[in-house]
Amino acid sequence: MMSQRDDEENSINNNNNNVDIIINDSNDNIKPLFFVLKILYNSLEFFPRNKRISISIFALLTLPLSYLIFSFSLSARPIKAHIYHLEALARFAPTRFEARHVWKESRTEAISLLRLRLLYFLPSYSLSLLSAITAVVSSHSSSSAGKRLSLRAALSHARLSWKRPLVTTICIYAVLLLYTQVVSFVAVVSGNAIGSRMLVWVIGLVLEIYVMAVTGVGLVVSVLEDRFGFDAIRVGSDIMEKRRLCGWVLTSWFVVVSGLIGWKWERMLVTMMDGNAHYRGKEQWTVVIGGLEKLVLIVLYGIAVLWSYVVTTVFYCECRKRHVITTQNDSNIVAVQLL
């Protein structure tokens, strides 16, 4: 009798849980804006609750990463400008001999730019990978279990699981590179009409942001689950079911934020290199103001990078609440949606 009553109570509880999940899913679908705001709010709560590890990840990983990215932009800009200048000269060269000589010099500058890019790539990629793993692990622990990880624990997890996100990031770069080539090809095939090319680029940008959202969740999957590569990206796409629009909106937000920071940086560099800096004639103040602007942009970008990892992880946790994770053969993780 007792076992029968227990079975009935378990059945009732399971049905109630299933009804609650269905209601929550329907509410999320009806009000995606509230879901997006909920994700952003929950992600912001992570920082005051985990001050120590947040400051540690920012100071040791994302801030140096931001500095390297902007430092490369600053170092590469004169080389790029010289390459564009040489290419323009080659097009209007009076003889083939002169054009060939200019193109040769342009190739030499391009090789120098490639070497500079490779010099910055390894430390930037290492910092990016470490910051992604530590931010994802710490924010997942805080969001799902309410636990506060130390930086040592997060780095220990990175030491044990870095191979999965490494393979996944390589696949992500391959996907984005292939997608960019496809969009460029379609833009060329569409013709010379400005309207058609503009339409192709707009649609391409919308789809690219969606691809970035899926691959971002796939990166989180590779950090937290026993998945890697295209399999992690596939699982990330499955997790986003019925919440793809929310993922697109969240990714668009950070695309806009990073785009504004990059636009301000480029504008500042153009102003400084053209000699039209503010407070002309007061060189000391010009240098101070320019240095402060650079520092502010570097700090803001480092914060944006860290926040994007936290938001993606919180989004992953909210999407995972609709799934039951079961283990098969002690290794395979299967997500089954509750109906």
C-alpha positions as CSV (number, residue, x, y, z in Angstrom):
1,M,0.0,0.0,0.0
2,M,2.8,2.4,0.9
3,S,4.7,1.8,-2.3
4,Q,1.6,2.2,-4.4
5,R,0.8,5.5,-2.6
6,D,4.4,6.6,-3.1
7,D,4.2,5.8,-6.8
8,E,1.0,7.8,-7.1
9,E,2.6,10.8,-5.3
10,N,5.7,10.6,-7.5
11,S,3.5,10.5,-10.6
12,I,1.6,13.5,-9.5
13,N,4.7,15.5,-8.7
14,N,6.3,14.6,-12.1
15,N,3.1,15.7,-13.9
16,N,3.1,19.0,-11.9
17,N,6.8,19.5,-12.8
18,N,6.1,18.8,-16.4
19,V,3.1,21.3,-16.4
20,D,5.3,24.0,-14.8
21,I,8.0,23.5,-17.4
22,I,5.5,23.7,-20.2
23,I,4.1,26.9,-18.7
24,N,7.5,28.4,-18.3
25,D,8.5,27.5,-21.9
26,S,5.3,29.1,-23.2
27,N,5.9,32.2,-21.2
28,D,9.5,32.4,-22.5
29,N,8.2,32.1,-26.1
30,I,5.5,34.7,-25.6
31,K,7.8,37.2,-23.8
32,P,11.3,36.8,-25.2
33,L,12.2,40.3,-24.2
34,F,11.6,39.6,-20.5
35,F,13.7,36.4,-20.9
36,V,16.6,38.5,-22.4
37,L,16.3,41.0,-19.6
38,K,16.3,38.2,-17.0
39,I,19.5,36.7,-18.5
40,L,21.2,40.1,-18.4
41,Y,20.1,40.8,-14.9
42,N,21.2,37.4,-13.6
43,S,24.6,37.8,-15.3
44,L,25.1,41.2,-13.6
45,E,24.3,39.5,-10.3
46,F,27.3,37.3,-10.8
47,F,29.8,40.1,-10.3
48,P,28.9,41.4,-6.8
49,R,28.4,37.8,-5.6
50,N,31.7,36.7,-6.9
51,K,33.9,39.8,-6.6
52,R,37.2,38.0,-6.0
53,I,37.2,35.7,-8.9
54,S,35.6,38.4,-11.2
55,I,38.3,40.8,-10.4
56,S,41.0,38.1,-10.8
57,I,39.7,37.0,-14.2
58,F,39.4,40.5,-15.4
59,A,42.8,41.7,-14.1
60,L,44.8,38.6,-15.1
61,L,43.1,37.5,-18.3
62,T,40.5,39.7,-20.0
63,L,42.3,43.0,-19.4
64,P,45.7,41.7,-20.8
65,L,43.7,40.2,-23.7
66,S,42.1,43.5,-24.4
67,Y,45.4,45.3,-24.2
68,L,47.0,42.8,-26.7
69,I,44.1,43.2,-29.1
70,F,44.3,47.0,-29.1
71,S,48.0,47.0,-29.1
72,F,48.0,44.9,-32.2
73,S,45.5,47.3,-33.8
74,L,47.8,50.2,-33.0
75,S,51.0,48.5,-34.2
76,A,49.4,47.2,-37.4
77,R,47.7,50.4,-38.5
78,P,50.7,52.1,-40.0
79,I,51.6,49.0,-41.9
80,K,48.1,48.6,-43.3
81,A,48.0,52.3,-44.3
82,H,51.3,51.8,-46.1
83,I,50.0,48.7,-47.9
84,Y,46.8,50.6,-49.1
85,H,49.0,53.5,-50.2
86,L,51.3,51.1,-52.2
87,E,48.3,49.4,-53.8
88,A,46.9,52.7,-54.9
89,L,50.2,53.7,-56.4
90,A,50.5,50.4,-58.3
91,R,47.1,50.9,-59.9
92,F,48.2,54.2,-61.3
93,A,51.8,53.4,-62.1
94,P,52.7,54.6,-65.6
95,T,54.7,51.5,-66.5
96,R,54.6,47.8,-65.7
97,F,58.1,47.9,-64.3
98,E,57.2,50.5,-61.7
99,A,53.9,48.7,-60.9
100,R,55.8,45.4,-60.4
101,H,58.3,47.1,-58.1
102,V,55.5,48.7,-56.0
103,W,53.6,45.4,-55.8
104,K,56.8,43.7,-54.6
105,E,57.2,46.3,-51.8
106,S,53.5,45.8,-50.9
107,R,54.0,42.1,-50.6
108,T,56.9,42.7,-48.3
109,E,54.8,44.9,-46.1
110,A,52.0,42.2,-46.1
111,I,54.5,39.6,-44.9
112,S,55.6,42.0,-42.1
113,L,51.9,42.4,-41.1
114,L,51.5,38.6,-41.1
115,R,54.5,38.1,-38.9
116,L,53.2,40.8,-36.5
117,R,49.8,39.1,-36.4
118,L,51.4,35.7,-35.6
119,L,53.4,37.3,-32.9
120,Y,50.3,38.6,-31.2
121,F,48.1,35.5,-32.0
122,L,49.6,32.9,-29.5
123,P,49.4,35.0,-26.3
124,S,46.0,36.5,-27.3
125,Y,44.5,33.1,-28.1
126,S,45.9,31.6,-24.9
127,L,44.4,34.4,-22.8
128,S,41.1,34.1,-24.6
129,L,40.9,30.4,-24.0
130,L,41.8,30.7,-20.3
131,S,39.4,33.5,-19.7
132,A,36.6,31.7,-21.5
133,I,37.1,28.5,-19.4
134,T,37.5,30.2,-16.1
135,A,34.6,32.6,-16.6
136,V,32.3,29.8,-17.8
137,V,33.1,27.5,-15.0
138,S,32.8,30.1,-12.3
139,S,29.6,31.6,-13.6
140,H,28.1,28.1,-14.1
141,S,28.9,27.2,-10.5
142,S,27.4,30.4,-9.2
143,S,24.3,30.2,-11.5
144,S,23.4,26.5,-11.1
145,A,24.6,25.6,-7.7
146,G,25.1,28.9,-5.9
147,K,28.7,28.1,-5.2
148,R,31.7,30.5,-5.3
149,L,34.7,29.1,-7.0
150,S,38.2,30.3,-6.3
151,L,40.5,31.2,-9.2
152,R,42.7,28.2,-8.3
153,A,39.7,25.9,-8.7
154,A,38.7,27.5,-12.0
155,L,42.3,27.2,-13.4
156,S,42.4,23.6,-12.2
157,H,39.3,22.9,-14.3
158,A,41.0,24.7,-17.2
159,R,44.1,22.5,-16.9
160,L,41.9,19.4,-17.0
161,S,39.5,20.4,-19.8
162,W,41.4,22.8,-22.1
163,K,41.6,20.3,-25.0
164,R,37.8,20.2,-25.6
165,P,37.4,24.0,-25.9
166,L,40.6,24.2,-27.9
167,V,39.2,21.8,-30.5
168,T,35.8,23.6,-30.4
169,T,37.3,27.0,-31.0
170,I,39.2,25.7,-34.0
171,C,35.9,24.4,-35.4
172,I,34.2,27.7,-34.6
173,Y,36.9,29.7,-36.5
174,A,36.5,27.3,-39.4
175,V,32.7,27.7,-39.5
176,L,32.9,31.5,-39.3
177,L,35.6,31.7,-42.0
178,L,33.6,29.4,-44.3
179,Y,30.5,31.5,-43.7
180,T,32.3,34.7,-44.5
181,Q,33.6,33.3,-47.8
182,V,30.0,32.1,-48.7
183,V,28.6,35.6,-48.0
184,S,31.3,37.2,-50.0
185,F,30.7,34.9,-52.9
186,V,26.9,35.5,-52.8
187,A,27.5,39.2,-52.7
188,V,29.7,39.0,-55.9
189,V,27.2,36.8,-57.7
190,S,24.3,39.0,-56.8
191,G,25.5,41.7,-59.2
192,N,26.7,45.2,-59.1
193,A,23.4,46.7,-58.0
194,I,23.9,48.6,-54.7
195,G,20.5,47.5,-53.4
196,S,21.0,43.8,-53.9
197,R,24.5,43.8,-52.4
198,M,23.3,45.8,-49.4
199,L,20.5,43.2,-48.9
200,V,22.9,40.3,-49.1
201,W,25.2,41.9,-46.5
202,V,22.3,42.7,-44.2
203,I,21.0,39.2,-44.3
204,G,24.5,37.9,-44.0
205,L,25.1,40.0,-40.9
206,V,21.9,38.7,-39.3
207,L,22.8,35.1,-40.0
208,E,26.4,35.7,-38.9
209,I,25.2,36.9,-35.5
210,Y,23.0,33.8,-35.2
211,V,26.0,31.6,-36.0
212,M,28.0,33.4,-33.4
213,A,25.2,32.8,-30.8
214,V,25.1,29.0,-31.6
215,T,28.9,28.7,-31.6
216,G,29.1,30.6,-28.3
217,V,26.7,28.2,-26.6
218,G,28.7,25.4,-28.2
219,L,31.9,26.7,-26.6
220,V,30.1,26.6,-23.2
221,V,29.0,23.1,-23.9
222,S,32.6,22.0,-24.6
223,V,33.7,23.5,-21.3
224,L,31.0,22.0,-19.1
225,E,30.1,18.8,-20.8
226,D,32.0,15.9,-22.4
227,R,31.5,17.3,-25.9
228,F,33.9,19.0,-28.3
229,G,34.2,20.2,-31.8
230,F,31.2,20.2,-34.1
231,D,29.4,17.9,-31.7
232,A,29.5,20.6,-29.1
233,I,28.2,23.1,-31.6
234,R,25.4,20.7,-32.5
235,V,24.4,20.2,-28.9
236,G,24.5,24.0,-28.4
237,S,22.1,24.5,-31.3
238,D,19.8,21.8,-29.8
239,I,19.9,23.5,-26.4
240,M,18.8,26.8,-28.0
241,E,15.6,25.3,-29.3
242,K,12.6,27.7,-28.9
243,R,15.0,30.3,-27.6
244,R,17.1,31.0,-30.7
245,L,15.7,34.6,-31.0
246,C,16.8,35.3,-27.4
247,G,20.3,34.0,-28.2
248,W,20.4,36.2,-31.3
249,V,19.4,39.3,-29.3
250,L,22.0,38.7,-26.6
251,T,24.7,38.2,-29.1
252,S,23.6,41.3,-31.1
253,W,23.9,43.3,-27.9
254,F,27.6,42.4,-27.5
255,V,28.2,42.9,-31.2
256,V,26.9,46.4,-30.9
257,V,28.9,47.1,-27.7
258,S,32.2,45.8,-29.1
259,G,31.5,47.6,-32.4
260,L,31.0,50.9,-30.6
261,I,34.2,50.4,-28.7
262,G,36.1,49.5,-31.9
263,W,34.6,52.4,-33.8
264,K,35.7,54.8,-31.0
265,W,39.2,53.3,-31.1
266,E,39.5,53.6,-34.8
267,R,38.2,57.2,-34.8
268,M,40.7,58.1,-32.1
269,L,43.6,56.6,-34.0
270,V,42.6,58.4,-37.2
271,T,42.3,61.7,-35.3
272,M,45.7,61.3,-33.6
273,M,47.5,60.2,-36.8
274,D,46.0,63.0,-38.9
275,G,47.3,65.5,-36.4
276,N,43.8,66.8,-35.6
277,A,43.8,65.8,-31.9
278,H,41.8,67.8,-29.5
279,Y,43.4,70.8,-27.8
280,R,45.8,71.4,-30.7
281,G,48.8,73.4,-29.5
282,K,48.6,71.9,-26.1
283,E,50.7,68.8,-26.8
284,Q,51.0,67.7,-23.1
285,W,47.2,67.7,-22.6
286,T,46.7,66.0,-25.9
287,V,48.9,63.1,-24.9
288,V,47.3,62.8,-21.5
289,I,43.7,62.8,-22.9
290,G,44.7,60.4,-25.7
291,G,46.2,58.0,-23.1
292,L,43.2,58.2,-20.9
293,E,40.8,57.5,-23.8
294,K,42.9,54.4,-24.8
295,L,42.9,53.2,-21.2
296,V,39.2,53.6,-20.8
297,L,38.5,51.7,-24.1
298,I,40.8,48.9,-23.2
299,V,39.2,48.5,-19.8
300,L,35.7,48.7,-21.3
301,Y,36.5,46.0,-23.8
302,G,38.0,43.7,-21.2
303,I,34.8,44.1,-19.1
304,A,32.6,43.4,-22.2
305,V,34.6,40.2,-23.0
306,L,34.1,38.9,-19.4
307,W,30.5,39.9,-19.3
308,S,29.8,38.1,-22.7
309,Y,31.1,34.8,-21.3
310,V,29.0,35.2,-18.2
311,V,25.9,36.0,-20.2
312,T,26.4,33.1,-22.5
313,T,26.8,30.7,-19.6
314,V,23.7,32.0,-17.8
315,F,21.8,31.6,-21.1
316,Y,23.1,28.0,-21.3
317,C,22.0,27.3,-17.8
318,E,18.5,28.6,-18.4
319,C,18.2,26.6,-21.6
320,R,19.4,23.5,-19.9
321,K,16.6,23.7,-17.3
322,R,14.3,22.4,-19.9
323,H,16.3,19.2,-20.4
324,V,17.0,16.1,-18.3
325,I,20.6,15.0,-18.7
326,T,21.1,11.2,-18.6
327,T,24.3,9.3,-18.9
328,Q,24.6,6.3,-21.2
329,N,27.6,4.0,-21.2
330,D,29.3,6.2,-18.6
331,S,30.3,8.7,-21.2
332,N,27.5,9.8,-23.6
333,I,25.3,12.7,-22.4
334,V,21.9,12.8,-24.0
335,A,19.5,15.8,-23.5
336,V,15.8,14.8,-23.6
337,Q,13.2,17.5,-23.6
338,L,10.4,17.1,-21.1
339,L,7.0,16.9,-22.6
